[in-house]
Amino acid sequence: MSQESETFFTAVGCMDGRVQEPVLFFGQKKFNAKYADTITEAGLVGLLAKDNIDQALLDSIRKKVFISLEKHHSKGVIVHGHQECAGNSVGDEQHRKDTLRAAEIIKSFAPSGVLVMPAFVEKNHDDWITKELI
């Protein structure tokens, strides 16, 4: 378990290594937290946005989110998608919609009062930048 002085947020999204650091920096700033508990899968928001969600995958994500919230006292959850995703190879507009849908699914089981924020990571020249989706 974490120490009382350690601060966490939870990142739920794609495993793509290019987006991990931009999501970390965004979450650290947004939640004034030091660490990210990362829950990843290739194209995760696309998998969650499907009409027929894999129940075993959903149960696994739910369990991990609750561990982060209860054991690490996570300050909030960022659900993220990104450009150039190999696991959810749809256009950016659809990927943003999938991210919003995935965030709604996470919100549906997160305890009330927990901020669940959708975000999208975009490539800007050689840098990747995380932006909140509204």
Secondary structure, DSSP 8 states (H G I E B T S, - for coil): ---TT--EEEEEE---HHHHHHHHHHHHHHHT-SEEEEEE-TTHHHHHHSSS--HHHHHHHHHHHHHHHHHS----EEEEEETT-SSS-S-HHHHHHHHHHHHHHHHHHS-TT--EEEEEEEEETTEEEEEE--
